[in-house]
Amino acid sequence: MTQDEVHAQIRRLASQRGGKLSMRAFFSETGVSDQWLRTQPWFAGWNDLMSRLGIEPQQFSNARIPLGELAKSVASLSVELGKWPTEDDIRRARRRDPSFPGLDAIRPFRRSGALAATVVAIADEQPALHAARSYAEPHLVREPAEVDEHTSARIQGYVYMIRSGRRYKIGKSTDPSRRFREVKLELPEEAHQIHAIPTDDPAGIEAYWHRRFAAKRVRSTEFFELSAEDVRAFRRRAYQ
């Protein structure tokens, strides 16, 4: 589904609902997945999209829990369990402590890999949660997101992000998996591939991210000291 098609579906459904539309109703009626929508480069949030289309989003009494808070709860649970928590573990934690986030709030981020990536970033920043990093890393989404046939024909390369220790390397390659294997051998600390953005302009998009994170650059290298939100911003791009 293209951006214009998404906009058309939103306008159609909103007109049937008195000018309002919830994100949940949109997914239910169209079959579009939460994960797919959040990876689109033009999507900056449901309320932002509704505002740009001149539509009032439907409000709910239960506020959405920020990803950072969810990740802290899951990181603490993983340290307590000594492993990455299963859905049953999360349900049991919720029964023991009603303040623990529910599975419905956690599941979308868990499936997309955003939860694991945020736990890794939080574990790096908080020594008490350091063990959670090794439990979360196998659950990172490392492969580039799928793109449609038209976009695929334009891809000239990838801009990748690799984490080594507390730092992140951002570079370009025509084969990010092969490049990761090469870089991994050169780094003194264990490395993990975080994400690769397909693009028709590898040099230009690499330069964009280097400029965006210039204040966090480690001297004149391709390494950056990034926050969890910085990493999430990079990982949201399915194509650029």
VOKOLVEX-89927 format. One record per residue: z, y, x of N, C-alpha, C in turn; residue in one letter. Coordinates in steps of 0.1 Angstrom, whole numbers, padded with zeros to 4 digits, always signed. Last residue first. Example, Ala and Ser with C-alpha at 12.3 -4.5 7.8 and 13.67 -1.06 7.14 Angstrom:
VOKOLVEX-89927
+0071-0022+0128+0071-0011+0137+0079+0000+0129S +0078-0057+0132+0078-0045+0123+0078-0033+0132A 
***
This chain:
VOKOLVEX-89927
+0025+0051+0153+0025+0065+0155+0012+0069+0163Q +0042+0027+0133+0029+0031+0139+0030+0046+0142Y +0068+0024+0127+0060+0012+0126+0046+0015+0133A +0098+0038+0136+0083+0040+0137+0076+0027+0137R +0124+0032+0137+0119+0034+0124+0104+0035+0124R +0132+0031+0164+0129+0019+0157+0123+0020+0143R +0137+0059+0169+0126+0052+0176+0122+0039+0168F +0160+0062+0153+0148+0070+0151+0136+0064+0157A +0178+0044+0164+0173+0041+0151+0160+0049+0148R +0182+0057+0189+0176+0044+0189+0170+0041+0175V +0195+0080+0179+0183+0081+0187+0175+0068+0187D +0218+0069+0168+0208+0075+0159+0195+0077+0166E +0232+0060+0191+0227+0050+0181+0216+0056+0172A +0219+0079+0219+0229+0075+0209+0223+0065+0199S +0209+0073+0253+0206+0076+0239+0218+0072+0230L +0199+0081+0282+0212+0077+0277+0212+0082+0262E +0169+0068+0297+0176+0078+0289+0189+0072+0284F +0143+0064+0321+0156+0059+0315+0163+0071+0308F +0123+0070+0337+0119+0067+0323+0131+0062+0316E +0135+0097+0359+0131+0083+0356+0126+0082+0342T +0147+0119+0371+0132+0119+0368+0127+0105+0365S +0178+0117+0354+0170+0123+0365+0155+0123+0361R +0176+0104+0324+0184+0101+0337+0175+0105+0348V +0176+0125+0295+0169+0117+0306+0178+0116+0318R +0184+0140+0275+0192+0128+0278+0186+0119+0289K +0167+0160+0271+0180+0164+0275+0189+0152+0278A +0144+0146+0262+0144+0152+0276+0158+0155+0280A +0136+0133+0240+0149+0129+0245+0151+0135+0259F +0112+0145+0234+0122+0145+0224+0136+0142+0230R +0097+0139+0257+0101+0153+0255+0112+0153+0245R +0095+0111+0254+0101+0117+0266+0105+0131+0264H +0080+0110+0230+0094+0105+0231+0101+0110+0243W +0056+0122+0239+0063+0128+0228+0078+0123+0229Y +0047+0105+0259+0051+0119+0263+0059+0125+0252A +0041+0083+0243+0051+0082+0253+0056+0096+0257E +0020+0095+0229+0032+0091+0222+0043+0089+0231I +0001+0099+0250+0006+0110+0242+0019+0107+0235G -0004+0073+0259+0001+0083+0268+0007+0095+0260A -0013+0059+0235-0001+0055+0242+0005+0066+0251P -0027+0063+0208-0026+0073+0219-0013+0070+0227D -0026+0047+0187-0039+0049+0192-0039+0059+0204D +0001+0023+0187-0004+0036+0187-0018+0037+0191T +0031+0005+0179+0017+0005+0181+0011+0019+0179P +0062+0005+0195+0054+0012+0185+0039+0011+0188I +0087-0019+0199+0075-0014+0204+0067-0007+0193A +0122-0023+0207+0111-0021+0197+0099-0017+0205H +0140-0036+0226+0144-0031+0213+0133-0030+0203I +0146-0061+0249+0136-0054+0243+0140-0049+0229Q +0171-0060+0273+0168-0064+0260+0157-0055+0254H +0185-0071+0305+0177-0062+0297+0174-0069+0283A +0213-0070+0327+0205-0077+0317+0198-0068+0308E +0207-0050+0357+0215-0055+0345+0206-0062+0335E +0187-0044+0375+0200-0050+0380+0208-0056+0369P +0152-0050+0369+0165-0043+0366+0177-0051+0370L +0130-0065+0374+0133-0054+0383+0146-0048+0381E +0127-0084+0354+0129-0089+0367+0133-0078+0377L +0121-0067+0332+0134-0074+0332+0137-0079+0346K +0095-0059+0337+0106-0049+0339+0120-0056+0340V +0082-0083+0330+0080-0077+0343+0092-0068+0346E +0089-0087+0303+0092-0097+0313+0091-0092+0327R +0078-0063+0293+0093-0065+0292+0096-0076+0302F +0051-0067+0296+0057-0056+0303+0072-0058+0304R +0047-0088+0277+0045-0090+0291+0052-0080+0300R +0053-0073+0254+0061-0085+0257+0059-0089+0272S +0034-0052+0254+0048-0049+0256+0057-0061+0259P +0005-0045+0265+0012-0058+0262+0027-0056+0264D -0002-0021+0272-0011-0027+0263-0005-0040+0258T +0025+0004+0273+0018-0008+0278+0008-0013+0268S +0050+0028+0283+0038+0024+0275+0032+0012+0282K +0086+0034+0278+0073+0034+0286+0062+0030+0277G +0119+0040+0282+0108+0042+0272+0095+0043+0281I +0150+0024+0285+0137+0028+0292+0126+0029+0281K +0184+0033+0282+0172+0028+0275+0159+0033+0283Y +0217+0022+0293+0205+0031+0293+0193+0024+0286R +0237+0005+0296+0239+0016+0286+0227+0025+0285R +0219-0023+0303+0232-0018+0303+0234-0007+0292G +0188-0015+0291+0194-0022+0303+0208-0016+0305S +0164-0018+0266+0178-0014+0269+0183-0022+0281R +0132-0005+0260+0140-0016+0266+0154-0010+0269I +0106+0004+0239+0119+0007+0243+0127-0005+0248M +0071+0013+0242+0082+0004+0240+0095+0010+0245Y +0041+0019+0228+0052+0026+0235+0064+0018+0232V +0009+0003+0232+0023+0004+0226+0032+0013+0234Y -0026+0006+0223-0015+0002+0232-0002+0004+0224G -0045+0012+0205-0049+0012+0219-0038+0007+0228Q -0054+0006+0172-0044+0005+0182-0049+0004+0196I -0073+0007+0152-0072+0019+0160-0062+0017+0172R -0071-0017+0138-0084-0014+0146-0083-0002+0155A -0047-0014+0125-0048-0023+0136-0060-0020+0145S -0054+0002+0103-0046+0008+0114-0047-0001+0127T -0069-0017+0088-0075-0004+0092-0067+0002+0104H -0050-0037+0084-0062-0040+0091-0068-0027+0097E -0016-0025+0088-0027-0030+0080-0039-0031+0089D +0010-0040+0108+0003-0029+0103-0010-0034+0096V +0043-0052+0115+0029-0055+0111+0023-0042+0106E +0062-0040+0143+0060-0043+0129+0046-0045+0126A +0068-0059+0173+0062-0047+0166+0060-0050+0152P +0099-0077+0177+0084-0077+0176+0079-0064+0169E +0127-0076+0176+0120-0072+0188+0105-0070+0187R +0155-0070+0160+0141-0072+0156+0133-0067+0168V +0185-0086+0170+0176-0075+0170+0162-0079+0166L +0201-0108+0172+0196-0105+0159+0188-0092+0158H +0210-0112+0198+0200-0121+0193+0194-0118+0179P +0229-0089+0198+0216-0088+0205+0206-0099+0200E +0254-0094+0187+0244-0087+0179+0230-0089+0185A +0270-0107+0206+0268-0114+0193+0256-0108+0185Y +0270-0088+0226+0264-0101+0229+0261-0109+0216S +0285-0067+0213+0271-0065+0217+0264-0079+0220R +0311-0074+0209+0302-0075+0197+0287-0074+0202A +0325-0068+0231+0321-0082+0229+0311-0083+0218A +0332-0041+0228+0322-0045+0237+0316-0059+0235H +0351-0029+0213+0341-0036+0205+0330-0042+0215L +0366-0015+0230+0373-0025+0222+0363-0034+0215A +0348+0005+0241+0352-0007+0249+0359-0018+0241P +0322+0019+0226+0336+0017+0224+0341+0004+0230Q +0296+0021+0233+0304+0033+0234+0318+0031+0232E +0285-0004+0230+0284+0002+0243+0293+0014+0245D +0290-0008+0203+0297-0016+0213+0296-0010+0227A +0271+0009+0193+0285+0012+0191+0293+0004+0201I +0247-0004+0200+0249+0009+0205+0264+0013+0204A +0250-0029+0186+0249-0028+0201+0252-0015+0206V +0251-0019+0160+0263-0026+0165+0262-0026+0181V +0225-0011+0157+0236-0001+0157+0249-0007+0162T +0211-0035+0159+0208-0024+0169+0219-0014+0169A +0221-0048+0136+0224-0053+0150+0222-0043+0160A +0211-0031+0116+0225-0033+0117+0229-0038+0131L +0183-0033+0118+0190-0020+0121+0205-0022+0123A +0172-0056+0110+0176-0056+0124+0183-0043+0128G +0167-0061+0084+0157-0052+0091+0160-0052+0106S +0189-0075+0074+0176-0081+0074+0166-0074+0083R +0209-0056+0077+0210-0069+0084+0197-0075+0085R +0202-0037+0059+0202-0033+0074+0203-0046+0082F +0205-0051+0035+0192-0045+0039+0191-0042+0053P +0233-0060+0036+0222-0069+0037+0209-0062+0041R +0254-0042+0031+0251-0046+0045+0237-0053+0046I +0256-0038+0004+0254-0026+0012+0249-0030+0026A +0260-0064-0005+0248-0057-0010+0245-0044-0001D +0284-0071+0007+0272-0077+0013+0260-0069+0008L +0307-0043+0012+0301-0054+0005+0288-0059+0010G +0330-0033+0037+0317-0031+0030+0312-0044+0023P +0365-0035+0030+0354-0039+0039+0341-0038+0031F +0384-0029+0011+0378-0018+0017+0366-0022+0027S +0395-0054+0004+0385-0048-0005+0378-0035+0001P +0400-0080+0023+0402-0066+0024+0391-0059+0016D +0394-0106+0015+0407-0103+0022+0410-0088+0022R +0368-0102+0005+0379-0107-0004+0393-0105+0002R +0355-0094+0028+0356-0085+0016+0367-0089+0007R +0356-0116+0043+0362-0104+0048+0364-0094+0037A +0340-0134+0027+0355-0136+0029+0362-0124+0034R +0315-0121+0030+0321-0122+0017+0337-0125+0018R +0311-0124+0057+0312-0111+0052+0319-0111+0038I +0309-0152+0059+0320-0145+0067+0322-0131+0061D +0286-0155+0044+0298-0161+0039+0310-0154+0046D +0267-0144+0062+0270-0137+0049+0283-0142+0042E +0283-0145+0095+0273-0150+0084+0276-0142+0072T +0287-0125+0124+0292-0130+0111+0280-0134+0102P +0285-0136+0156+0278-0128+0146+0282-0133+0132W +0318-0143+0170+0304-0146+0168+0298-0136+0158K +0345-0139+0169+0339-0144+0182+0325-0149+0180G +0359-0128+0149+0354-0141+0147+0349-0148+0160L +0365-0102+0160+0376-0111+0154+0371-0125+0153E +0340-0093+0166+0349-0095+0177+0361-0104+0172V +0329-0092+0140+0323-0101+0149+0332-0104+0161S +0345-0072+0129+0346-0086+0123+0340-0096+0133L +0337-0050+0144+0351-0054+0144+0352-0069+0139S +0310-0049+0135+0313-0051+0149+0327-0056+0151A +0313-0044+0108+0307-0056+0112+0310-0059+0127V +0324-0018+0110+0331-0028+0103+0326-0042+0107S +0303-0004+0123+0317-0005+0129+0325-0017+0123K +0282-0006+0105+0281-0013+0118+0295-0014+0125A +0291+0010+0084+0289-0005+0082+0289-0012+0095L +0291+0034+0098+0304+0029+0093+0302+0014+0090E +0263+0037+0103+0273+0037+0114+0286+0031+0110G +0252+0039+0078+0249+0027+0086+0260+0026+0097L +0273+0050+0051+0264+0053+0063+0263+0040+0072P +0271+0038+0018+0279+0038+0030+0270+0041+0042I +0263+0058-0010+0258+0048+0000+0267+0049+0013R +0285+0061-0037+0278+0067-0026+0274+0056-0016A +0283+0054-0070+0287+0048-0057+0278+0054-0046N +0270+0067-0091+0284+0071-0088+0289+0065-0074S +0237+0079-0085+0246+0069-0089+0260+0073-0084F +0208+0097-0097+0221+0097-0089+0230+0085-0094Q +0174+0097-0092+0185+0093-0100+0197+0091-0092Q +0157+0127-0079+0162+0113-0077+0173+0110-0087P +0132+0145-0094+0147+0145-0092+0151+0130-0090E +0103+0155-0077+0109+0146-0087+0124+0146-0084I +0085+0167-0059+0090+0175-0071+0097+0166-0081G +0079+0154-0037+0070+0151-0048+0074+0159-0061L +0099+0162-0020+0085+0166-0017+0075+0164-0028R +0120+0149-0033+0120+0164-0032+0106+0169-0029S +0115+0123-0028+0115+0128-0042+0114+0143-0042M +0117+0122+0000+0104+0119-0006+0104+0125-0020L +0145+0128+0003+0135+0137+0009+0121+0135+0002D +0156+0106-0010+0158+0119-0016+0148+0129-0010N +0147+0085+0008+0143+0086-0006+0144+0100-0012W +0134+0092+0041+0145+0091+0031+0141+0092+0017G +0111+0097+0053+0123+0102+0060+0135+0101+0051A +0080+0083+0059+0092+0082+0050+0104+0086+0058F +0059+0082+0076+0060+0094+0067+0072+0094+0058W +0060+0058+0089+0063+0071+0097+0064+0083+0088P +0078+0031+0074+0067+0040+0074+0069+0054+0081Q +0101+0016+0073+0094+0016+0086+0081+0026+0086T +0110+0017+0048+0118+0024+0058+0111+0025+0071R +0092+0001+0034+0092+0015+0032+0099+0023+0043L +0099-0025+0044+0086-0019+0046+0086-0004+0045W +0126-0028+0034+0123-0028+0049+0109-0022+0052Q +0122-0028+0006+0130-0017+0013+0127-0016+0028D +0089-0036-0006+0102-0039+0000+0109-0027+0007S +0074-0034-0037+0075-0029-0024+0089-0032-0018V +0074-0041-0064+0074-0052-0054+0074-0047-0040G +0075-0022-0084+0063-0023-0076+0062-0035-0067T +0100-0024-0097+0087-0023-0105+0075-0025-0097E +0119-0026-0077+0118-0036-0087+0105-0036-0095S +0115-0002-0062+0113-0015-0056+0111-0026-0066F +0122+0017-0083+0109+0017-0076+0106+0003-0070F +0148+0011-0088+0139+0009-0098+0124+0008-0093A +0160+0018-0063+0161+0004-0068+0150+0001-0079R +0156+0045-0063+0149+0037-0053+0149+0023-0057M +0150+0060-0096+0159+0055-0085+0151+0047-0075S +0137+0089-0110+0134+0075-0105+0144+0071-0094L +0128+0111-0137+0138+0107-0126+0134+0093-0122K +0113+0119-0159+0112+0127-0147+0122+0123-0136G +0116+0099-0178+0121+0113-0181+0121+0121-0168G +0103+0076-0170+0117+0076-0171+0123+0091-0172R +0076+0079-0167+0081+0070-0178+0096+0070-0180Q +0075+0095-0145+0070+0101-0158+0075+0092-0170S +0082+0077-0126+0091+0088-0129+0088+0094-0143A +0060+0061-0124+0073+0055-0129+0082+0066-0133L +0040+0079-0115+0038+0072-0127+0052+0067-0133R +0051+0088-0091+0049+0097-0101+0047+0090-0115R +0052+0063-0077+0064+0070-0079+0062+0080-0091I +0024+0057-0075+0033+0048-0083+0046+0055-0086Q +0015+0078-0059+0010+0077-0073+0019+0068-0081A +0029+0073-0035+0032+0086-0043+0027+0084-0057H +0017+0049-0029+0031+0050-0031+0035+0062-0039V -0009+0058-0024-0006+0048-0035+0009+0048-0039E -0006+0074-0002-0010+0080-0015-0008+0071-0027D +0002+0055+0017+0011+0066+0013+0007+0072+0000Q -0009+0022+0006-0010+0034+0014+0000+0044+0009T +0000-0012+0008+0000+0000+0000+0000+0012+0009M 
***
